[in-house]
Amino acid sequence: MNGALFQSFIYLAAAISAVPLAKRFGLGSVLGYLLAGVIIGPYLLGLVGGGGDVMHFAEFGVVMMLFLIGLELRPAMLWRMRGPILGLGGLQVTGTAAVLGLGALCIGLPWKPALAVGLILAMSSTAIVLQSLGEKGLLKTPGGEACFAVLLFQDIAVIPILALMPLLAGQPNGGGAAAHGDGLIANLPGWQQALLVIAAVAAIVFAGRFLLRPFFRYIADTRLRELFTATALLIVIGIALVMQQLGLSPALGTFIAGVVLAESEYRVQLEADIEPFKGLLLGLFFISVGATIDFSLMARQPGVIALLVAGLLLCKFAVLFVLGRKFKANDNFLFAFALAQGGEFAFVLFSFATQQAVLAAETSNLLISAVALSMAAAPLLLVINEKLVQPRLEKVKPRREADEIDEHDNPVILAGVGRFGHIIGRVLRANGFPTTVLDHDADQVEMLRQFGLKSFYGDASRLDLLHAAGAERAKLFILAIDDEVKSLAIIKMVQLHFPRLKILARATSRQHAYELLRLNVSQVYRETLGSALYLSVDALLALGMEEPRARRAAEIFHQHDEASMRDMAHFQGDTVAYASRARQHMENLASVMQSDLEMPGSRHAVETEK
């Protein structure tokens, strides 16, 4: 008991120590977790248990992660992405497996072990890729969506790969280091093992469709959220235990269960209840991966390990880059760098292959170390892409020339027509005020032209473009872009070269508003304030407040908040004074609101008198 508590303490302490440092240096949380695992692992400080204990933590993290991934795989989404999933994903797995399998043949492995090695190493790390791309805001880019499609296919491909392993088996290896070597599947002939894998998958699908839904309905009727959460965890852990007893992958079982439950009416509730566990469990998984890196094996065979890691990364990168070009992923380097590492399923699959005598234990240990190191390198590859590759691509990428502006006498220049600026442009034009619209997003400009909204492609930070737009004669310059750094630079340039031009500026945050006010921009508009106040009025009305009073409350708040923002903009760098003044403003606002509510005629005052 005390040992388990101590190891839990070490894991959490390592996470909160290493991750903030990694984030501060721009390396991302994943690399921080991996480094924490390396430091506390059995091969450095030895603060956590041996390989078996570490892999227990890692596998449970994968189990929970894949259940949540399965819950997100709704049939409609799978159908919409069928082209990238089957085409790009299928070619990635088969192409990478072929290249790596041929490489294994060239170094002397027989064809069956070589095929197993190729298939296992074709997998990439779903956990690392999704976490890293999500932190960098790249999941919704074309390259990020291509990565997601390939990862989906890889997760699904684990099922046939597991079923194939017994068919590649030699004599059962009693000394194998399998994670599930004591399961019921261990002593069965190969064809029976393949049938058992298929039967287990079918049983999970059947239970998910016909047994779990009524069970969840029964639990939901109790209206106890904590009981629903406990039930969700019970289902996940129960499936994992059953699969482990059979000698199969617990992660595979929970992934399939998640896919089955993705269609149920309880999917959203399940996601909401399990989501709080997701980040912690993924952190434990990444720490565990770092702790499994066998530095003693690396010390004995450093050249072999280095060649394996380099060969794995280079071969997968080459295949991914070629496929990215063929399928027009739009960001081949992001696509290739993100997926070049080995995957978490390799730990389970190599152990399973060893138990089935497909691979020798020594070969599996070498490959597991190579996969762990490639996963540790994955966040660094993304940093290389972000810091070194992408800036060079931007320099050599052909740039579209700015449009020739044929509107020189409009009274208004609007810079930026995204989600914020296009509303302003529509209002001005609907009321008969000609507006010269500039935007540096060519796709946005073309889309607006299709709807009859004339705009010009060009960067508003260019002085020559503002001259061409008639800034000397315009009355009003509206800055609506969402790039805070560029917006400050544009304002400085406009103030210097067009001092008579009145500026109205969008602020994306309160801190951005402070920066604008320090530049003496008097009219600053926070993009979320208006909609938040509209919602606040509706909330007060729903709670029974009379409409005039509710609108007056919102107006009082607006006036007070604007005044406090302008006052607090001067407390630059003085956090103590800033916090003190903020508390003072909040107290003043509460006092003003209470006084207004107690005025004769307010609902609150009337109810108090009664």
N, C-alpha and C positions, 0 to 999 in steps of 0.2 A: 504493500500500500504506500509506504513512505517513498520507495523507489519510484513508483509511478508518479506520485506527486512531485518528486524532485525533477524527474525528466520533463513533466509538463511545465514546471517553472522554468527550466533551462530553455525549452523550446520558445516559450513566450518572451523570455528575457532576451534571447538572441534575436528574435524578430523585431522587437521594439528598439533594439540597439543598432542593428545593421541596416534595416530598411530606410529609416530617415536619412542616414548618411548616404546611402546609394541614391535616393531621390534627390538629395541636395546637389550631388555631383552629376545629375542628369542621366543616371544609369537605369532608373526604373526600379520598381519594387521587386520584380522577379529576380534580378541579379542580386539584390540585397538579401532576399531569402536564401538564394543558393549559396552566397558567401557565408551567411550565418550557419547554414548546415555544414559547410566545409570546416568552419572553425570549431564547432562543438562536436563534430563527428568523431567516430571511434579511431580515425587515423591521424587526428591532430590532438585536440585537447582531451578527447575521450569522455566528454561530459554526458553523452547519451549512449545507449546500449549498442550492442553489436548489430551486424547486418540484418538479422531477423527482426529485431525490434524496430529498426529504422524502416524496413520495408513494410512492416505492419502499419505504421503511420502513413507511409506513402500510398499504400493501396487503399486505405480508407478514404484518403483525400480524393483519389481518382474515382472511387465508388460514388461519392456524393457529387463530384463534379459531373460525371457522365450521366447521372440521373437527371440533373438540372438541364444538361444539354439535350437529353432525350425529350424532356418536357417541352423544349422549344421547337422540336421538329414536327410541326403540324403538317398533315398531308398536303394542305393547300400550298404551304411554303415549299415543301419538297417538290411538288409538281411544277411550281413556278420556276424553281431553280434546277429542273431536271437536266437541262442542257449542260450547264457548267458542272453539275455534280457528276453525271454519268460520263460526259465527254472529257472535261478537264481532269476531274478526279480519277476517272478510270484510267486515262492515259498516264497520269502521274504515277499511280500505283504500279501499273504493269510496266511502264517504261523504266521507272527507277528500280523496280525489282529485277528487270532484265539486265540493266547496266551493272548493278551491284552484284547480282548473281553471277554474271560473267567474270567480274573481278574476283569473286570468291573461287570460281573454277580455276582461274589463272594462278592463284596462290596455292592450289593443290587440294581444295576440298572436293569430295565427290558431288555428283549432281544433286542428290537429294538434300544434303546439308546446305549446299550452295543456294538452292531454290528457297529453302527456309530462311537463310540469312538475308537474301534479297528482299523477300516479302516483309520480313520483320523490320528491316532498316528502311523500307519505303515509307513507314509511318512517321509522322511528325507529331510534335507535342501540342495537342489541342489546348492544354492548360496555359502553356507559356505563350503561344501565339495569340490566343484570344485576349489574355490578360495584358500583354504588351501592346497590341494594336489598340485595345480599348483605352489604355492610359494615354496613348498618343493621339487619340481621336481619328484613327485610320480605318476603323472597321467598316465605315460606310463609303469609303473610297472604292473605285473600281478594283484596285489591287487588293484591298481588304476583303471585298466581297468574293473575289477569286480565291483567296486563302480560305475563307469560310466554306466555300463549296468543296474544295479539296479535302478539308478536314472532315466534313460530313461524310464524304465517300470513304475516307480512311476509317472512321469510326464504324461505319457499317461493314467495311471489308474485313474487320477483325473476325466476324462470325465465320465466313468461309475459310479464313486462314486457320482459325482454331480447329475447324472441322477437318482441314487438310493435314494438320500435323500428325495425327495418328496414322494416316495413310503413308506418310514418309518415314515412319518409325522403323527402327531395327528391333533388336531385343530390348525389353524394358530394362532401364538402367537403375538398379536399386540404389546406387550411390548418388543419384542425381540430386541437384540442389533445387528441386522444384519448389515453388511456393505452395503448390497444392498436390504434392506427390503422394500424400496419404489418402487421397480421395477414392471413391468407388470406381472411378474410371481407370485407376492405375494398372490393374491386372487384367483388363479386358483386351481382347484382340483389337487391332486397328480399326477394322470395319465397324465393330460394335461401339468403339469409342466415338467414331464419327456419327453414328446413329444416335448415340446418347446426347451429343452436343445439339443435334437438330431437335431431338425430343425435348430437351431442356428449354430451348428457345420457344418451341411451340407451346409448352406448358405455361411459360411466362405470358405469352400472348393470350392464351385462353383465360388464364386467371385474371389478367388485367382487364379483359373485356367483360367477363361474365361473373367474376367473384369480387374484385376489388371495388368496382363502382357501387354495388349494393352495400358493401361494407362501409365505404366512405359516406354514403347517404345515411346509414344508421348512426355513424359517429357525428355527422353534421347536425342531425336532429337534436343532439344534446346541447347545441349552441355554446359549447365550451371550446374556445379557440386553442387553449393549451392542450386539450385532449386531441384535437385534430392534428396539432403539430407532433404530439407524441405518436399518433398513429402513422403519420407520414414517415417519421424516423424508424418506427417499428417495421414498416413495410420494406424500406430500403435495407435495413440491417438484416431483416429476416431473409430476403432474397439473396443477399450476400452470403449469409451463413449456409443456405441450402446449396448454392453454387460451389462454395468452398468444400462442403462435405462431398459433393459429387466429384471434386477435383477439377472444376472449371473456374473460369475467371469471374469473381464477384462483380467486377466493374462491368463486364459484358452483360451480366444479368440485370443489373440496375439500369444500365443504358437502355436495354430493350423495354424494361418496365416503364421507363420515362417516356419512350416513344409511344407505347400503347396508351398511356394515360394522357398524352398530349391532346387527344380528342375529347377527353372527358370534361364535364362541366366543373370539375374540381381542379383543373390545371392551374388557374390563376391563384387559387387559395394555396395550393401546394407550393408553387413558386414563392409566394409571399412568406409562407411559414418557414421554408428551408433556406431562403435567401440569406438570412443573418448568419447561417453556418458556412456559407459558401466561401467568403473571403478568408476566414480563419482556416478552414480546411485546405484551401488552395495554398495558403501560406505554409501549413504543415507539410503539404506535399512537396513544395519547392525546397523547404529546409531538408526534408528527407532525401531528396535527390542529391543535394549537395553533400549530405552525410554519407551517401553510398559510394562516393568516388574513392576507390581503393588506391591510396597513395603508395602503399607497400608494393602493390602489383606494378604501379607506374615506375617505381624506383627500380624494380627488377627488370622491366622490359620497357624502358622509356621510348626507345626508337619505334618499337612495334605499335605502342599505344598512339604515339604522335602520328604515324603513318595511317593508322586506322581512322583517327579523328579527321585528319586532313583529307583523306580519300573519301570519307563519308560526306563531309561538307561540300567538297568540290564536285563530286559526282552528282549529288542531289541538286546543287546550285545550277549545274550545267543543264540537267534535264528540265528543271523548273523554268529556267530562263528561256529555253527553246519553246516549251509549251506556252509560256506567257506570251511570246511573240505570235505564235500560231493562233491563240485564242484571243489576242488583242486585250490582254489584261490591263493595258494602259500604264502600268507601272511595273515593268518586268523586274526591276531591281528589288522593289519592295516585296513582290511575290516570291522571288527566288531567295532573298535573304531571310524572309520570315519563316519559310518552311524547310530550310536546309538541314535543320537539326534532326536527331532521332526523337522518338516519341515515348511517352510514359508506358504505352502498351508493350514496349520492348522488354521491360522488366518481367512482365507476366509471360510474354510469349517465349522469351529465351529460356526462362525457367521451365515452362511447359515442354519446350522442345528438348531440353536436357533430360527431363523426366521420361520422355518418350524415346530417348536414345537417338534422336535425330541429330543432336549436337553433343560433342564431348563437353564435360563440365569446364575444362580449362578454356576451350574456345568460347563458351558462353560467358565466362567471367571476363575475358578480354573484351568481348563485344559489349557487355553491359557497362564496363568502365568507359569504353569509347562513346557509347550513347550518352552516359551521364555527363561526360565532358562536353560533348556537342550541345547538350541542353544548357549547360552552364555558359557556353559561348553564344547561345542564341540571342540574349539581350544585347551582347556586345556587337553582334552582326547588325542588329537594327540600329544601334548607335552609329556604327560605321556608315550605314546607308544614309542615316539622317544628317550626320555631320560632315561626311566626306564626299559621298557619291552624289546625293541630291543637289548640293550647291554647285557641283561641277556640271551636272546636267542642265541646271537652270542657265548657266553661262553659255552653253553651246546650243541650247534649244532655240530654234528660230522663233522670234517674237513677231507677233502681228503688229503692223504699223498702226498708229492711232488713226481714227477716222478723220476725214476732212470735215471740219465743222462749218456748216453753211448757215448757222443761226448766230448772228453777232450782236443783235440789238434786244435780246430778250431781257426783261427786268430781273429774272431770277436764274441763278446757276445752282443746280442740284447735283451734288457729288455723292453717288451711291444710290442704287435703286434695288436694293435687296428687300428683305422682309419689312424693313422700316421705311426706307426711302421711297419705295414705289407707291405707298399710300399717300405720302406728301405730294408726289408728282401728280397723282390722279386728282386729288382735291384741288390743287392749283389750276390744272388745265380745265377741270370741270367748271371752275368759276371764271374762266376766261383770262387767266394769267399765263402768257407764254413762258415756257421754262426750258432752258438748255440743260439736258441731262447727260452726265458723264458717269461712266462706270468702267472699271478695269477688268471685269469678267465678261469675256466675249460671248459666252453661252447665254448669259443673262441679257445682254444687249440684243442678241438675235431673237431670243424668246419674246421680249417685249415688243420688238418690231412686228412679230407675227400677230400680236394683239392690237396693232395700230398705235403703240406708244413709242414715238420716235425718241431714240437716245443714241449716244455716240460712244464708241469704244475709245478709252484713253485713260491715262493715269492723272488724276487731279493734282498730284504733287508736282507735275511738270509745269513750270512757269510759262513756257511757250503755248501749252494747251489752254491755259487760263486766259492768256492774251487772245488766242484764237476764238475763245468762247465769249469774248467781249466783257471781261471782268472790269475794264476801266469804266464801262458805261452802265453796268448792271447795278441794281439797287440792293440786291439781296444775294448772299451766298449761304446756301444751306448745306451743311456737312453731315451726311447720314451714313458714312462708312462705319464698319465695325472693327477696324484695325486701330487700336488705341494709339500705338506708337506713330503710325502714319498720320492719324488725324491731328495729333499735336504738331507734327512737322508741317502739315498743310496750313494749319492756322497761323503758325509763325511766318510762313511765306506770304500768305494773304495779307496779314497785318503789315508786313514790311513793304510789299509792292503795291497793295491796293488799300491804303489806310482808310479810305472813305467807304469801302464796301462793308455793309452791315453783315455780321455773321450770326447765324443760328446753328448751334452744334448739338449733335446727338451724343449722349454719354452712355456707354455700355455698362457702367457700374458707378457706384458712389465715389470710389477712388479716382476713376477717370473724370468724373465731374469736378472733383477737387483740382485735378491737373488743369482742366479747362478754365476754371475760375482763376487759378493762379496766373493764367495767360491773359487775364482781363477780358475773357469772353463772358459777357454779362448774361446772355440768354442761352442757357444750357438745359437740355431736355433728356432726362433719364428714360431709357426706352421701356422700362417695365412699370414706371410709377403710375402712368395714366390707367393702364388696364388693371393694376392692383387696386387703385382707388374705385374704379367702376365695380369691381367685384365686392369691395368692402361695403359700398352702398347697398348692393343687392343683399349682402349678408345681414346688414342692419335691418333692412325691410323685412327679410324672412323671419327675423327675431322679434318683429312687432313694432319697430320704430316707425313713426310717421315719415313720409317721404321728404318733406321740407327739412325736418330735423336731421335725417340721415344724410341728405346732401350737404347740409350745413356742417355736419361733423366731418365729412370728407374734405370740405373746403378749408375748415380750420386746420385739419391735419396737413393739408397741402401747403398752406401758407406757413405754418410753423416749421414743417420739415424743410421747405426751401430756405427759410431764414437760418435754421440751424446748420444746413449744409454750407451756406455761404460763410457763416461764422467759423465753422470747424475746418474749412479749407485752409486756414492760416496756421493750423497746428501741425505743420509738416515736421515729421520725425520726433515730435515730443509725445510719446505714447501715454505718459502719465497724465499730462495736461489734457490730451485728447479724450481719454477715458473719463476724466473728471467732468469735462464740459459735456460729454455725451450724456452722462447720468443727470446732469443739471437740466439739459434740454428735455430729457424724458420726463423728469419730475414736473417741469413747467407745462409740458403738453398734457400730462395727466390732470394737472390742476385746472388748466383752461377748459379741458373737455368736461370735467366734473362741474365746473361753474356754469358751463353752457347747458348741461343737462338739468341743472337745478333751477334754471330760469323758468318763470311762470309760463305754462302752456306746454311744457315738455311732457312726454308720456311718463318719464321717470318721476318728475315732480308731482304729477297728478296722482300716480299710484302711491307715492309716499304720503301725500295728504290724506288719501283714503285710509 
